[in-house]
């Protein structure tokens, strides 16, 4: 059992859990346990939040004691924050664009394989992927500018 000691954080996680259920309600399988589904989503959200809090704590500590930093630590922190930043925008994508992007990125599927799996045209897959990459590049520019200035 996972325990959160911050009541506000727990409420946010519960809210995000039900938001996730609502966003994925068309993908629910009635023959599977709904309580297990809720538990899995909640556990995942808690782990992500805990990881984020740990990274934030480490980042604050490194700001307070910069002499203790080495290049590997800085690169590791930057990579973690960058990954979190990108994932935030991937989650904000429309469902089909997010699905196409993740199938390409995580599973390495080709446009044709994705088109067959989602029952859409190969051209549509390419178009969604192109627009998603363009969107993420634009967001990355904003991130890089905010770091530099």
URDAZI-V451494 format. One record per pair of residues at least 12 apart in sequence whose C-alpha atoms are under 6 Angstrom apart, sorted by the first residue. I is the first residue (numbers start at 1). GAP is how many residues later the second one is. If there is no record, write none. Layout:
i = [I | I]
gap = [GAP | GAP]
This chain:
i = [17 | 97 | 111]
gap = [25 | 31 | 14]
